[in-house]
Amino acid sequence: SRLACSPFSRCGDPLAGSPSLTQSRHSLHLGDCAAALARYDRERRRDLGMAAERLRLARRHLGRITGHVGAEEVLDIIFRDFCVGK
């Protein structure tokens, strides 16, 4: 039999006490990550490209909690804040 697979079974329920999220934005990003993983689970058998995008989004949300930033986000900040090319 296949075990039920949910983000909370993988990472623990953040509302159950541990680990403690000290900032509300962390909780929001964790919720967005869990939603992206749930969408991945639905998409993975139908559309591999969309499933990969869901994993990328989940990773991005986790990176915003841990401080890991990808090249895409750095470029977004450069073009948004420094007006390169204007």
C-alpha positions in Angstrom: 0.0 0.0 0.0 1.1 3.5 -0.8 1.5 5.9 2.1 -0.4 9.2 1.9 2.1 11.9 0.9 1.6 15.4 2.1 4.0 18.3 2.8 3.2 18.0 6.5 4.2 14.3 6.5 7.5 15.2 5.0 8.3 18.3 7.1 6.1 18.1 10.1 3.2 20.3 10.9 4.5 23.8 11.6 1.5 24.4 13.8 2.3 21.4 16.1 5.1 23.3 17.8 8.4 22.3 16.4 10.1 23.7 14.3 9.0 27.2 15.3 8.7 29.8 12.6 9.6 33.1 14.2 8.4 35.4 11.4 5.0 35.5 9.8 6.6 35.7 6.3 8.3 32.3 7.0 4.9 30.8 7.7 3.5 32.3 4.5 6.4 31.0 2.4 6.1 27.5 4.0 2.4 27.5 3.1 3.2 28.5 -0.5 5.9 25.8 -0.6 3.4 23.2 0.6 0.9 24.3 -2.0 3.4 24.1 -4.8 4.4 20.6 -3.7 0.7 19.5 -3.6 0.3 20.9 -7.2 3.5 19.0 -8.2 2.0 15.8 -6.9 -1.1 16.4 -9.1 0.8 17.5 -12.2 3.7 15.0 -12.2 1.9 12.3 -14.2 0.1 14.7 -16.6 2.7 17.3 -17.5 6.3 17.0 -16.6 7.1 20.6 -17.5 4.4 22.0 -15.2 5.5 19.5 -12.5 9.1 20.8 -12.7 7.8 24.4 -12.5 6.0 23.5 -9.2 9.2 22.1 -7.8 11.1 25.2 -8.8 8.5 27.4 -7.0 8.6 25.2 -3.9 12.4 25.6 -3.8 12.1 29.3 -4.3 9.8 29.6 -1.3 12.1 27.5 0.9 15.0 29.7 -0.3 13.2 32.8 0.9 13.1 31.2 4.4 16.6 30.0 4.5 18.2 32.9 2.7 19.3 30.9 -0.4 18.7 33.1 -3.4 19.0 31.9 -7.0 20.4 33.7 -10.0 16.9 34.5 -11.3 16.1 36.4 -8.1 19.4 38.3 -8.2 18.7 39.4 -11.8 15.2 40.5 -10.8 16.6 42.7 -8.0 19.2 44.2 -10.3 16.8 45.1 -13.0 14.1 46.3 -10.6 16.3 48.3 -8.1 19.2 49.5 -10.2 17.4 50.3 -13.5 20.1 48.7 -15.7 19.7 49.8 -19.3 17.8 53.0 -18.7 
